[in-house]
């Protein structure tokens, strides 16, 4: 055997045992008469000792070891005279009697340490080296454990894990599909699934009333910290259920993960917040409730004077930042520039300082008296020392802008505690959202989402007011996942397709197989899909899902390690009946 123990296993109880270890050289320290080598594997690090007086030849060998050499050593477990309490193996060391170099290593392009000197680009290029670092390994171990706990919980709830196809039909579900040409079917294409949506509905029709899958999904969309072109979902569906049944089961999954993985007991039911309330109070459909700072509607009060910016606005609102009245003009200018960034798009920012002496200083003193500003402060429940930050404009856009400002202030005030978790369900989403570019409604979730029964009549008279039987699980401002009760009869589904602008022929071409299945006894059903990568990164206290994926893509969707995507040979293109076109300069 190459090893009798791992490099993180030995303790004082193993003292005087003869052992064999194998792993990578973490570092060497030459102290003259003694040489120390740290050997590492995925389980930990153990200190090796080479004594010049005992075996000078062996000691000389040790001094020539380079970082990341793969070695095997044999020796005797000894108690360390100077123990290292920061290492699990810090009470022992190995007095080496034999060393075997299994493989040499070039000098790595960055240090394999927790605090590495490698930047993102170089670590992505040499990801197999980055994966050796303990911090990265812990993320993948956390991911593994969470996957096991998900399966354990769902199995106990009588869910069956079923794999669905990866090569499927292209269907419009919101994002752009990745497509795959078929050699055997000329000029025809598969798509990679954005989700297993139609297949899990078909499984319900087939009688498998509790399905789940931890599955790869694919979306060809612009990337950011919580997006990758390929990502992993915990995908679930249930039959003979209503919305609350699904919420109960998967709130149970969340509590199970908090308990088993984080050691946290989440008491009581999660908050259920209507979409309209989330937008009005937090400017987001994924509100972060770790801190208060609710948005206050100032429209009625602020329109009483002759300030044109406010009088011409559909909506005026803001937030109260505790103990920030001391902000300097420079700091306020930075906040103004923040909300004016293109991705936020506000035209300006109004501030009101509630001074400690009870007076007010604002950027609109010319238009509003001290009494006016006192009424504003009272509406915000502000106290002396606080700062009001106010935006105005179109209601929907302004609320979103204030929501971004709210998060920015929370970050500045250190209110985003990564060890605090506040989960909630956002419910009662609109079924549809209007798209100005295409001048038609789009499904806010997807075309199979059921409207609330009491709102079905509005589909004919006022589609924009129809609420969906849809729900999102949000934790700390992160949308962990969401789902809906599905439409399960042909008549209502056809009405939905019509609202979305599909002709009957288009609907049949895209979803005829599902419509046909509805004719054979489809049960009431619904489901949910959680972003597994997002959930792991949240539990790991990370801001990017990239750090919990073994081989992620960069912000351009490239795998720089294997240099993908890449061109393919003309012969392959010919087999697929494809030609490439050079992009215009």
KAPEFEN-V546521 format. One record per residue. RES is the residue in three letters. SS is DSSP state (@ for helix, = for strand, . for the rest). D_CENTER is the distance of its C-alpha to the mean C-alpha in Angstrom with 2 decimals. Layout:
# KAPEFEN-V546521
RES|SS|D_CENTER + RES|SS|D_CENTER
This chain:
# KAPEFEN-V546521
UNK|.|41.47 + UNK|.|39.50 + UNK|.|38.42 + UNK|.|39.46 + UNK|.|36.53 + UNK|.|33.11 + UNK|.|32.70 + UNK|.|30.96 + UNK|.|33.38 + UNK|.|36.77 + UNK|.|38.05 + UNK|@|41.49 + UNK|@|42.37 + UNK|@|42.54 + UNK|.|45.10 + UNK|.|47.91 + UNK|.|46.17 + UNK|=|46.40 + UNK|=|42.98 + UNK|=|41.35 + UNK|=|37.92 + UNK|=|36.07 + UNK|=|33.21 + UNK|=|32.44 + UNK|=|34.29 + UNK|=|32.05 + UNK|=|34.94 + UNK|=|38.74 + UNK|=|41.02 + UNK|=|44.72 + UNK|.|46.85 + UNK|.|50.24 + UNK|.|51.63 + UNK|=|48.20 + UNK|=|45.07 + UNK|=|41.70 + UNK|=|38.90 + UNK|=|35.41 + UNK|=|34.27 + UNK|=|30.63 + UNK|=|28.83 + UNK|.|25.44 + UNK|.|27.06 + UNK|=|28.32 + UNK|=|31.15 + UNK|=|34.89 + UNK|=|37.65 + UNK|=|40.57 + UNK|=|44.02 + UNK|=|46.71 + UNK|=|50.14 + UNK|.|52.55 + UNK|.|55.54 + UNK|.|54.59 + UNK|.|53.56 + UNK|@|53.71 + UNK|@|52.91 + UNK|@|49.67 + UNK|@|48.78 + UNK|@|49.43 + UNK|@|47.17 + UNK|@|44.33 + UNK|@|44.82 + UNK|.|44.26 + UNK|.|40.83 + UNK|.|38.07 + UNK|.|34.38 + UNK|.|32.49 + UNK|.|35.80 + UNK|=|35.49 + UNK|=|38.24 + UNK|=|39.85 + UNK|=|41.92 + UNK|=|44.31 + UNK|=|45.66 + UNK|=|46.35 + UNK|=|44.00 + UNK|=|45.38 + UNK|=|44.58 + UNK|.|43.37 + UNK|.|45.73 + UNK|.|42.99 + UNK|.|39.99 + UNK|.|36.38 + UNK|.|34.59 + UNK|.|31.21 + UNK|.|31.36 + UNK|.|31.53 + UNK|.|34.38 + UNK|.|35.89 + UNK|.|39.09 + UNK|=|40.28 + UNK|=|40.97 + UNK|=|42.48 + UNK|=|46.00 + UNK|=|45.75 + UNK|=|48.74 + UNK|=|47.39 + UNK|=|44.74 + UNK|=|43.77 + UNK|=|41.71 + UNK|=|39.73 + UNK|=|38.22 + UNK|.|38.31 + UNK|.|35.45 + UNK|.|35.47 + UNK|.|34.33 + UNK|.|30.50 + UNK|.|29.14 + UNK|.|27.26 + UNK|.|27.72 + UNK|.|25.91 + UNK|.|25.20 + UNK|.|22.41 + UNK|.|23.36 + UNK|.|23.91 + UNK|.|25.75 + UNK|.|23.75 + UNK|.|21.70 + UNK|@|18.52 + UNK|@|20.74 + UNK|@|23.16 + UNK|@|20.70 + UNK|@|18.97 + UNK|@|22.53 + UNK|.|23.47 + UNK|@|20.28 + UNK|@|22.60 + UNK|@|23.95 + UNK|@|20.70 + UNK|.|19.80 + UNK|.|22.98 + UNK|.|21.74 + UNK|@|21.28 + UNK|@|18.09 + UNK|@|16.36 + UNK|@|18.23 + UNK|@|17.10 + UNK|@|13.42 + UNK|@|14.68 + UNK|@|17.04 + UNK|@|14.46 + UNK|@|12.63 + UNK|@|16.19 + UNK|@|17.15 + UNK|@|14.37 + UNK|@|15.29 + UNK|@|18.88 + UNK|@|18.47 + UNK|@|16.81 + UNK|@|19.81 + UNK|@|22.22 + UNK|@|21.36 + UNK|@|21.39 + UNK|@|24.52 + UNK|@|26.20 + UNK|.|25.47 + UNK|.|27.32 + UNK|.|24.52 + UNK|=|25.44 + UNK|=|23.14 + UNK|.|24.17 + UNK|.|23.16 + UNK|.|23.23 + UNK|.|24.30 + UNK|.|22.38 + UNK|=|25.17 + UNK|=|25.46 + UNK|.|26.88 + UNK|.|25.22 + UNK|.|24.45 + UNK|.|23.07 + UNK|.|19.79 + UNK|.|18.48 + UNK|.|17.11 + UNK|=|19.52 + UNK|.|20.34 + UNK|.|20.85 + UNK|=|24.49 + UNK|=|26.69 + UNK|=|30.49 + UNK|.|32.77 + UNK|.|35.82 + UNK|.|37.73 + UNK|.|37.23 + UNK|.|38.37 + UNK|.|36.34 + UNK|.|33.81 + UNK|=|30.10 + UNK|=|27.41 + UNK|=|23.83 + UNK|=|20.73 + UNK|.|18.98 + UNK|.|16.13 + UNK|.|16.20 + UNK|.|19.20 + UNK|@|20.11 + UNK|@|23.84 + UNK|@|24.34 + UNK|@|23.00 + UNK|@|25.27 + UNK|@|28.08 + UNK|@|27.56 + UNK|@|28.15 + UNK|@|31.27 + UNK|.|32.26 + UNK|.|32.32 + UNK|.|29.37 + UNK|.|28.38 + UNK|=|25.31 + UNK|=|23.13 + UNK|=|19.81 + UNK|=|18.20 + UNK|=|15.32 + UNK|=|15.38 + UNK|=|14.50 + UNK|=|14.00 + UNK|=|14.83 + UNK|.|14.66 + UNK|=|16.80 + UNK|.|15.20 + UNK|.|14.83 + UNK|.|11.94 + UNK|.|9.95 + UNK|.|7.53 + UNK|.|4.33 + UNK|.|7.05 + UNK|.|9.58 + UNK|.|12.89 + UNK|=|12.61 + UNK|=|9.74 + UNK|=|10.29 + UNK|=|10.81 + UNK|=|12.76 + UNK|=|15.31 + UNK|=|18.14 + UNK|=|21.29 + UNK|=|24.32 + UNK|=|27.82 + UNK|.|30.30 + UNK|.|27.77 + UNK|.|27.15 + UNK|@|24.06 + UNK|@|24.71 + UNK|@|25.22 + UNK|@|21.72 + UNK|@|20.28 + UNK|@|22.52 + UNK|@|21.54 + UNK|@|17.76 + UNK|@|18.13 + UNK|@|20.16 + UNK|@|17.41 + UNK|@|15.13 + UNK|@|18.26 + UNK|@|19.10 + UNK|@|15.91 + UNK|@|16.38 + UNK|@|20.00 + UNK|@|20.03 + UNK|@|17.19 + UNK|@|17.19 + UNK|.|20.80 + UNK|.|20.18 + UNK|.|22.20 + UNK|.|20.76 + UNK|.|24.05 + UNK|.|24.91 + UNK|.|23.19 + UNK|.|19.95 + UNK|=|20.77 + UNK|=|21.05 + UNK|=|20.99 + UNK|=|22.33 + UNK|@|20.48 + UNK|@|23.56 + UNK|@|23.46 + UNK|@|19.83 + UNK|@|20.76 + UNK|@|24.13 + UNK|@|23.17 + UNK|@|19.80 + UNK|.|19.62 + UNK|.|16.28 + UNK|.|15.32 + UNK|.|12.40 + UNK|.|14.70 + UNK|.|14.17 + UNK|.|17.17 + UNK|.|17.39 + UNK|.|20.15 + UNK|.|22.69 + UNK|.|23.70 + UNK|.|24.02 + UNK|.|25.10 + UNK|=|28.86 + UNK|=|30.71 + UNK|.|33.61 + UNK|@|34.94 + UNK|@|38.17 + UNK|@|39.22 + UNK|@|38.41 + UNK|.|40.29 + UNK|.|43.62 + UNK|.|44.66 + UNK|.|45.25 + UNK|.|42.00 + UNK|@|41.43 + UNK|@|37.69 + UNK|@|37.13 + UNK|@|39.86 + UNK|.|38.50 + UNK|.|34.93 + UNK|.|33.70 + UNK|=|31.55 + UNK|=|31.69 + UNK|=|29.25 + UNK|=|27.80 + UNK|=|26.57 + UNK|=|28.51 + UNK|=|27.43 + UNK|.|29.31 + UNK|.|31.83 + UNK|.|31.03 + UNK|.|34.45 + UNK|.|35.35 + UNK|.|32.95 + UNK|.|35.05 + UNK|@|35.59 + UNK|@|33.65 + UNK|@|30.56 + UNK|@|30.98 + UNK|@|31.36 + UNK|@|28.03 + UNK|@|26.38 + UNK|@|28.35 + UNK|@|27.20 + UNK|@|23.55 + UNK|@|23.93 + UNK|.|26.08 + UNK|.|23.53 + UNK|.|23.39 + UNK|.|19.76 + UNK|.|20.85 + UNK|.|24.47 + UNK|.|26.56 + UNK|.|30.21 + UNK|.|30.85 + UNK|.|30.40 + UNK|=|33.03 + UNK|=|33.27 + UNK|=|35.54 + UNK|=|36.36 + UNK|=|37.81 + UNK|.|40.08 + UNK|.|41.17 + UNK|.|44.69 + UNK|.|43.55 + UNK|.|43.99 + UNK|=|41.47 + UNK|=|40.69 + UNK|=|38.69 + UNK|.|38.25 + UNK|.|40.12 + UNK|.|43.14 + UNK|.|45.40 + UNK|.|44.49 + UNK|.|43.77 + UNK|.|46.03 + UNK|@|45.23 + UNK|@|45.78 + UNK|@|43.27 + UNK|@|40.61 + UNK|@|41.48 + UNK|@|40.77 + UNK|@|37.34 + UNK|@|36.67 + UNK|@|37.87 + UNK|@|35.56 + UNK|.|32.59 + UNK|.|34.06 + UNK|.|34.21 + UNK|.|36.43 + UNK|.|38.32 + UNK|.|36.09 + UNK|.|33.17 + UNK|=|31.92 + UNK|=|31.31 + UNK|=|29.15 + UNK|=|29.92 + UNK|=|28.96 + UNK|=|30.80 + UNK|=|30.69 + UNK|.|29.47 + UNK|@|27.96 + UNK|@|24.68 + UNK|@|23.99 + UNK|@|25.29 + UNK|@|23.16 + UNK|@|20.00 + UNK|@|21.52 + UNK|@|22.37 + UNK|@|18.86 + UNK|@|17.73 + UNK|@|20.81 + UNK|@|20.09 + UNK|@|16.81 + UNK|@|18.77 + UNK|@|21.57 + UNK|@|19.49 + UNK|@|18.24 + UNK|@|21.91 + UNK|.|23.16 + UNK|.|20.84 + UNK|.|19.69 + UNK|.|16.00 + UNK|.|16.76 + UNK|.|13.95 + UNK|.|16.35 + UNK|.|16.67 + UNK|.|14.72 + UNK|.|15.74 + UNK|=|14.50 + UNK|=|16.06 + UNK|=|16.59 + UNK|=|17.08 + UNK|=|19.99 + UNK|.|22.78 + UNK|.|20.93 + UNK|=|23.39 + UNK|.|24.12 + UNK|=|24.65 + UNK|=|23.99 + UNK|=|26.65 + UNK|=|26.17 + UNK|.|28.89 + UNK|.|28.80 + UNK|.|29.62 + UNK|.|31.47 + UNK|=|30.13 + UNK|=|27.66 + UNK|=|24.31 + UNK|=|22.54 + UNK|.|19.71 + UNK|.|18.01 + UNK|.|20.28 + UNK|.|24.06 + UNK|.|24.40 + UNK|=|23.21 + UNK|.|26.20 + UNK|=|27.65 + UNK|.|28.92 + UNK|@|32.49 + UNK|@|34.03 + UNK|@|32.53 + UNK|.|33.62 + UNK|.|36.81 + UNK|@|34.93 + UNK|@|33.65 + UNK|@|37.20 + UNK|@|37.86 + UNK|.|34.73 + UNK|@|31.61 + UNK|@|29.44 + UNK|@|30.03 + UNK|.|29.02 + UNK|=|26.28 + UNK|=|24.09 + UNK|.|23.68 + UNK|=|19.92 + UNK|=|17.37 + UNK|=|13.72 + UNK|=|12.33 + UNK|=|10.91 + UNK|=|10.48 + UNK|.|11.15 + UNK|.|10.37 + UNK|=|6.85 + UNK|=|7.58 + UNK|=|6.88 + UNK|=|9.47 + UNK|=|12.96 + UNK|=|16.35 + UNK|=|20.00 + UNK|=|23.56 + UNK|=|24.89 + UNK|.|28.14 + UNK|.|30.50 + UNK|.|33.77 + UNK|@|34.99 + UNK|@|36.56 + UNK|@|33.54 + UNK|@|31.33 + UNK|@|33.98 + UNK|@|34.03 + UNK|@|30.28 + UNK|@|30.75 + UNK|@|33.64 + UNK|@|31.67 + UNK|.|29.11 + UNK|.|32.06 + UNK|.|32.50 + UNK|.|36.12 + UNK|@|37.18 + UNK|@|37.69 + UNK|@|34.19 + UNK|@|32.64 + UNK|@|34.86 + UNK|@|34.00 + UNK|@|30.23 + UNK|@|30.10 + UNK|@|33.68 + UNK|@|32.86 + UNK|@|30.70 + UNK|@|33.35 + UNK|@|35.95 + UNK|@|34.16 + UNK|@|34.16 + UNK|.|37.97 + UNK|.|38.12 + UNK|.|37.06 + UNK|.|33.35 + UNK|.|32.35 + UNK|.|30.24 + UNK|=|26.66 + UNK|=|23.04 + UNK|=|19.64 + UNK|=|15.94 + UNK|=|12.92 + UNK|=|9.72 + UNK|=|6.54 + UNK|@|7.67 + UNK|@|5.58 + UNK|@|2.58 + UNK|@|6.11 + UNK|@|7.67 + UNK|@|6.13 + UNK|@|6.90 + UNK|@|10.16 + UNK|@|10.83 + UNK|.|10.77 + UNK|.|8.95 + UNK|.|7.74 + UNK|.|6.60 + UNK|@|5.19 + UNK|@|8.88 + UNK|@|10.31 + UNK|@|9.60 + UNK|.|11.03 + UNK|.|14.82 + UNK|.|15.82 + UNK|.|13.27 + UNK|.|14.56 + UNK|.|15.20 + UNK|.|14.72 + UNK|.|17.65 + UNK|.|16.37 + UNK|.|18.92 + UNK|=|19.26 + UNK|.|21.68 + UNK|.|22.69 + UNK|.|24.33 + UNK|.|24.82 + UNK|=|23.20 + UNK|.|23.60 + UNK|.|27.33 + UNK|.|30.62 + UNK|.|32.43 + UNK|.|36.19 + UNK|@|38.51 + UNK|@|39.71 + UNK|@|36.30 + UNK|@|36.05 + UNK|@|39.56 + UNK|@|38.77 + UNK|.|36.01 + UNK|.|38.30 + UNK|.|35.99 + UNK|.|36.79 + UNK|.|34.60 + UNK|.|35.26 + UNK|.|35.08 + UNK|.|33.01 + UNK|.|35.22 + UNK|.|35.52
